[in-house]
Amino acid sequence: MKLKRPKKATLKLAKIVLVILLLAIPAYCCEIYVRNDDGEYILTIDNVTNVGVCDLNLTYDSNLVDITDVVGESFDYFDYNRVDLGDGKNVLRTQAFQINNPGLSGLIDYAILKLQINDDDQGEIGIGVIEIVEDSPEVKPIPHTVRNFAVSEPVVTVNSPDGGENWKAGTAEEIRWTATDNVGVTSVDIAYSTDGGATYQMITTGISDSGAYNWTIPNTASGTCLVKVIAHDAAGNAGEGVSDAAFTIIAALSSTTTTTSVSHRRSSRDGTYPPGWGVTPTPTSPPTPTPAPRAAPAVTPATTPLEVATPAVVATQEPGHVTKFRTEPKSTPSPILTPIAGIVIVVIASIMGGIVKVISLTTAHPESAGRETEGRTDAEAVAPVEERNWKKSLAAIVGIVVIAVVAIIAIAVM
């Protein structure tokens, strides 16, 4: 058993209690342990029943610790004596036995030792078993196991992270440490802090002392992070080590998923909905409402007989990142109808010109008509001629109108 000098005290008396834990187990195997005055068990004797005799040797270094008094507790008889082996090595021989039957069972106090320890010194008290005998006529020895545990805690050093590292959230990083103890480290706990050591959160507990642990970095960004490794030994002592300086945890980059929907709208034949297409971004957050499509003006035929309407596509940009299109009429001359219309006009003009010429020739030479009226009076001759000229003029006008109407209809049909 290793003893450490109490801090802030010199030549302070400390007390330990050597106890025997007796349990009714047929195997008759025991362990020895020491309990300090705070009730913490350090060395044990257990799994025995009906103990009649117990002889133990305690070894210690008198330069570091000195036993000033020994008091037996549970046994009927208790005695001890010291043996100085020189060079600071001492042995405390203790002997206890039970006079009255039966022997002791359960948890008993074997001896109380008063020790004097110099400030900040450390030493060990080793326990050696001479014999543990059952209280019976046959004097049966009780099998036992002795564990010499240390009072001092393990020494721990955190090798990584030891300051200055930049560890990214979500990645796996290795925590490395070394832990030493005179009786061996039994388990390790690991914790981390993001506030410079004010508080710690546990990473893992009860793992073996392998010296390394793969840690998935949490998404808790901070530039004042520390790692603490806590080592436990078989005596129940705990020692810890902390990163020499702060390291940094870098937050993982947040991302949002954006999907794209493509819409295509066809116009009805009456032009109620304009044709078009659009690309609308659709983020994971609530989408921006897309305004309802506006009706485009209906397409009407061209009014000019010699031109036809050709749709023209015009793009318009509206809120919501949707590109719409509408059709607008645009008149262009027909390459086929234009020559035909010209020919028809020329023909009509030629016919009209001929008719007008006939009329003019008839009215300009009344004497030709006079030759037809030989043997008649002048009045009788002139009247029929004028009547015939008027009728010819009327017929010519009607003919012109009919031909014009036919020409217009023909052009419309083409």
C-alpha positions in Angstrom: 0.0 0.0 0.0 1.3 3.4 -1.0 0.8 6.4 1.2 1.0 10.0 0.2 1.7 12.8 2.6 -1.3 15.0 3.3 -1.0 18.4 1.7 -0.7 21.6 3.8 0.4 19.6 6.9 3.6 18.5 8.4 4.1 15.5 10.7 0.3 14.8 10.5 -1.0 11.6 11.9 -2.9 9.4 9.5 -5.0 6.4 10.3 -5.6 3.3 8.2 -7.6 0.2 9.1 -6.7 -3.2 8.0 -9.9 -5.3 7.8 -10.9 -8.8 6.9 -14.0 -9.3 4.8 -15.5 -12.7 5.6 -18.1 -14.2 3.4 -19.8 -17.6 3.7 -18.6 -19.1 0.4 -17.6 -22.7 0.3 -14.5 -22.0 -1.8 -12.6 -20.7 1.3 -10.6 -18.2 -0.8 -10.0 -14.7 0.5 -8.5 -11.4 -0.4 -7.0 -8.7 1.9 -7.7 -5.0 1.7 -7.0 -1.9 3.7 -9.6 0.7 4.5 -8.7 4.3 5.4 -10.6 6.3 8.0 -12.9 7.7 5.3 -14.2 4.2 4.7 -12.5 3.6 1.4 -11.4 0.0 0.9 -7.9 -0.3 -0.6 -6.8 -3.9 0.3 -9.1 -6.8 0.9 -9.5 -10.2 2.4 -12.8 -11.8 1.4 -14.5 -15.1 0.7 -13.7 -16.8 4.0 -15.7 -18.0 6.9 -14.9 -19.0 10.6 -11.5 -17.3 10.8 -9.7 -18.3 14.0 -6.1 -17.1 13.4 -4.7 -14.4 11.1 -1.0 -13.5 11.0 0.1 -10.7 8.7 3.3 -8.9 8.1 3.3 -5.2 7.1 6.4 -3.9 5.4 7.1 -0.2 5.0 9.8 2.5 4.7 10.3 4.2 7.9 12.0 7.2 6.2 8.7 8.0 4.6 6.1 6.7 7.0 6.2 5.5 10.6 3.6 3.4 12.5 3.1 5.0 15.9 0.3 2.8 17.2 -1.5 -0.4 16.4 -4.8 -1.3 17.9 -6.6 -4.6 17.3 -10.4 -4.5 16.9 -12.5 -7.5 16.2 -10.4 -10.5 17.4 -10.3 -11.6 21.0 -6.5 -11.4 21.0 -4.2 -9.1 19.0 -0.5 -8.4 19.2 2.3 -7.0 17.1 6.0 -6.2 17.1 8.3 -4.2 14.8 11.4 -5.5 13.1 14.0 -3.0 11.7 15.7 -4.5 8.7 18.0 -1.6 8.2 18.2 1.0 5.4 14.7 2.2 6.3 13.1 -1.1 5.8 10.8 -2.2 8.5 8.4 -5.1 9.2 5.4 -4.9 11.4 4.4 -8.4 12.5 0.8 -8.7 13.6 -1.0 -11.7 15.0 -4.7 -12.1 15.9 -6.8 -15.1 16.9 -10.2 -15.8 18.2 -10.5 -17.6 21.6 -14.2 -18.3 21.7 -15.8 -20.5 19.1 -17.0 -20.0 16.5 -14.5 -18.0 14.4 -15.2 -14.6 12.9 -17.3 -14.1 9.8 -18.4 -11.1 7.9 -16.7 -7.8 7.7 -14.4 -7.2 10.7 -11.7 -4.7 11.6 -8.3 -6.4 11.9 -6.2 -3.6 13.1 -6.0 0.2 13.3 -2.6 1.7 12.5 -1.7 5.2 13.3 0.9 6.5 10.9 3.1 9.6 10.9 3.7 10.9 7.3 6.0 13.8 6.3 4.4 16.4 4.1 4.3 15.4 0.3 6.2 12.1 0.8 5.0 8.9 -0.7 5.6 5.4 0.5 4.2 1.9 0.4 2.9 -0.5 3.0 3.1 -4.0 1.7 1.0 -6.8 3.1 2.4 -10.3 3.5 0.3 -13.2 4.8 1.9 -15.6 7.2 -1.2 -17.6 7.7 -5.0 -17.4 7.8 -6.5 -20.4 9.6 -10.0 -21.6 10.1 -11.3 -21.9 13.7 -11.5 -25.7 13.9 -9.7 -28.6 15.6 -8.2 -29.5 12.2 -6.5 -26.0 11.9 -7.4 -25.7 8.2 -5.5 -23.0 6.3 -7.7 -20.6 4.3 -6.6 -20.0 0.7 -6.0 -16.3 0.1 -5.0 -13.7 -2.4 -3.1 -10.5 -1.5 -3.3 -7.3 -3.5 -0.9 -4.6 -2.5 -2.6 -1.5 -3.9 -1.2 2.0 -3.9 -2.8 5.0 -2.3 -1.2 7.3 -4.9 -3.2 7.9 -8.1 -2.1 7.0 -11.7 0.0 9.6 -13.6 -1.6 10.5 -16.9 -0.3 12.5 -19.9 -2.4 13.6 -22.9 -0.2 13.4 -26.0 -2.9 14.4 -28.5 -4.5 16.8 -28.8 -2.0 18.8 -26.9 -2.8 22.2 -28.3 -3.0 24.0 -31.7 -4.9 21.3 -33.6 -7.8 22.1 -35.9 -10.2 19.2 -35.9 -13.2 19.3 -38.2 -16.6 18.3 -37.0 -17.7 14.9 -38.3 -14.2 13.6 -38.9 -12.5 10.9 -36.8 -9.4 11.9 -34.9 -7.2 9.9 -32.5 -6.9 10.8 -28.8 -3.5 9.5 -27.5 -2.3 9.3 -23.9 0.0 7.5 -21.5 -0.9 6.4 -18.0 1.4 4.8 -15.4 0.7 3.3 -12.0 2.6 1.0 -9.7 -0.2 -1.5 -9.5 -1.5 -1.0 -13.0 -4.3 1.0 -14.6 -7.6 -0.9 -14.8 -9.8 1.5 -16.9 -9.8 4.9 -18.6 -12.5 7.6 -19.0 -12.2 10.4 -21.6 -14.0 13.8 -21.6 -13.7 17.0 -23.6 -14.4 20.7 -22.9 -15.4 23.5 -25.3 -15.1 26.3 -22.7 -11.4 26.1 -21.7 -12.0 23.4 -18.9 -14.8 25.1 -17.1 -17.1 22.1 -17.9 -16.5 18.7 -19.4 -18.7 16.3 -21.4 -17.9 12.6 -21.3 -16.7 11.0 -24.6 -16.4 7.4 -23.2 -16.0 5.6 -19.9 -14.5 2.3 -18.7 -12.4 1.6 -21.7 -9.1 -0.3 -21.5 -5.7 1.5 -21.1 -4.8 1.1 -24.8 -3.3 4.5 -25.1 -5.4 5.5 -28.1 -9.1 6.2 -28.9 -10.8 7.2 -32.2 -13.1 10.1 -31.5 -15.7 11.3 -34.0 -15.6 15.1 -33.6 -18.9 16.7 -32.5 -20.4 19.7 -34.3 -19.6 22.1 -31.4 -17.4 24.7 -32.8 -15.0 26.3 -30.3 -11.4 27.5 -30.2 -10.9 26.7 -26.5 -11.3 22.9 -26.5 -9.5 20.5 -24.2 -9.4 16.7 -23.7 -9.1 15.1 -20.3 -8.1 11.5 -19.8 -8.9 9.9 -16.4 -7.1 6.7 -15.4 -8.3 4.3 -12.6 -6.1 1.8 -10.8 -7.1 -1.4 -9.0 -7.1 0.4 -5.6 -9.8 2.8 -6.7 -7.5 5.7 -7.2 -7.9 8.0 -10.1 -5.5 10.3 -11.9 -6.1 12.6 -14.8 -4.2 14.4 -17.5 -5.4 17.4 -19.7 -4.3 18.8 -23.0 -1.3 21.1 -22.6 -3.1 23.9 -24.6 -6.4 24.5 -26.3 -7.3 23.1 -29.8 -10.0 24.1 -32.2 -13.1 22.3 -33.4 -14.2 23.6 -36.8 -18.0 23.4 -37.4 -19.2 21.3 -40.3 -20.4 23.4 -43.3 -24.2 23.4 -43.5 -25.7 22.7 -46.9 -29.2 23.0 -48.4 -30.5 20.9 -51.2 -32.1 22.7 -54.2 -34.2 20.9 -56.8 -35.2 22.3 -60.1 -38.6 21.8 -61.8 -39.2 22.5 -65.4 -42.7 23.6 -66.4 -44.1 23.8 -69.9 -47.4 25.5 -70.7 -49.2 25.2 -74.0 -51.7 27.8 -75.2 -55.2 26.8 -76.1 -56.4 27.5 -79.6 -58.3 30.5 -78.5 -55.1 32.1 -77.0 -56.3 32.0 -73.4 -52.9 30.7 -72.1 -49.7 31.8 -73.7 -47.2 29.1 -74.8 -43.9 29.1 -73.0 -41.6 27.3 -70.7 -39.8 28.2 -67.4 -37.2 26.9 -64.9 -38.3 27.4 -61.3 -35.8 26.8 -58.5 -37.4 24.9 -55.6 -35.2 25.2 -52.4 -35.8 23.2 -49.3 -37.1 26.3 -47.6 -40.7 27.4 -48.5 -40.6 28.3 -52.2 -41.3 31.7 -53.6 -44.9 31.8 -54.9 -44.9 32.0 -58.8 -47.4 34.5 -60.1 -50.3 33.1 -62.1 -49.8 33.3 -65.9 -51.3 36.3 -67.6 -53.5 35.8 -70.6 -52.1 36.9 -73.9 -54.1 38.7 -76.6 -55.8 36.4 -79.0 -54.2 36.1 -82.5 -56.4 37.8 -85.1 -56.1 37.4 -88.9 -54.3 40.2 -90.8 -56.6 42.8 -92.3 -54.5 43.5 -95.4 -55.6 41.2 -98.2 -52.0 40.8 -99.6 -50.4 39.9 -96.2 -50.7 37.0 -93.7 -50.1 37.0 -89.9 -47.0 35.2 -88.7 -46.6 34.6 -84.9 -43.6 36.4 -83.3 -42.2 35.1 -80.0 -41.6 37.7 -77.4 -40.0 36.8 -74.0 -41.1 38.6 -70.8 -39.4 38.2 -67.4 -41.7 38.0 -64.3 -41.1 37.4 -60.6 -40.4 33.8 -59.6 -37.7 33.2 -62.1 -40.2 32.0 -64.8 -39.7 33.0 -68.4 -42.9 33.3 -70.3 -43.6 33.7 -74.0 -46.5 35.2 -75.9 -47.3 35.4 -79.6 -47.9 38.7 -81.4 -49.2 39.0 -85.0 -46.8 40.3 -87.5 -47.9 41.0 -91.2 -45.7 40.0 -94.0 -46.4 40.2 -97.8 -47.4 37.0 -99.5 -45.0 36.1 -102.3 -47.7 34.3 -104.2 -50.7 36.6 -103.9 -48.9 39.8 -104.9 -48.2 38.8 -108.6 -51.8 37.4 -109.0 -53.3 40.5 -107.6 -51.2 42.6 -110.0 -52.3 40.6 -113.0 -56.0 40.9 -112.0 -55.7 44.6 -111.6 -54.1 44.9 -115.1 -56.8 42.8 -116.7 -59.6 44.9 -115.0 -57.9 48.1 -116.1 -57.6 46.9 -119.7 -61.3 45.9 -119.8 -62.4 49.2 -118.3 -60.2 51.1 -120.7 -61.7 49.3 -123.7 -65.3 50.0 -122.5 -64.6 53.6 -121.9 -63.0 53.9 -125.3 -66.0 52.4 -127.0 -68.3 54.8 -125.2 -66.2 57.8 -126.0 -66.0 56.8 -129.7 -69.7 56.4 -129.9 -70.5 59.7 -128.3 -67.8 61.6 -130.2 -69.1 60.7 -133.7 -72.9 61.2 -133.8 -72.7 61.6 -137.6 -72.1 57.9 -137.9 -75.5 57.4 -136.4 -76.9 60.0 -138.7 -76.1 57.8 -141.6 -78.4 55.2 -140.2 -81.3 57.7 -140.1 -81.5 58.6 -143.7 -85.0 59.4 -144.7 -86.0 60.5 -141.1 -86.4 63.9 -139.6 -83.5 65.2 -137.5 -85.5 64.9 -134.3 -86.4 61.3 -135.1 -82.8 60.5 -135.9 -81.2 62.1 -132.9 -83.5 60.6 -130.3 -82.7 56.9 -131.0 -79.0 57.6 -131.1 -78.9 59.3 -127.7 -81.0 56.5 -126.2 -78.7 53.9 -127.5 -75.6 55.8 -126.2 -77.1 56.1 -122.7 -77.9 52.4 -122.6 -74.4 51.4 -123.7 -72.9 53.6 -121.0 -75.1 52.1 -118.3 -74.2 48.6 -119.5 -70.5 49.4 -119.4 -70.8 50.7 -115.8 -72.6 47.6 -114.7 -70.0 45.4 -116.3 -67.2 47.2 -114.6 -68.9 46.8 -111.2 -69.5 43.1 -111.8 -65.9 42.5 -112.9 -64.5 44.4 -109.9 -66.7 42.3 -107.5 -65.6 39.1 -109.2 -61.9 40.2 -108.9 -62.3 41.0 -105.2 -63.9 37.6 -104.5 -61.2 35.8 -106.4 -58.5 37.5 -104.4 -60.2 36.7 -101.1 -60.5 33.0 -102.0 -56.8 32.8 -102.9 
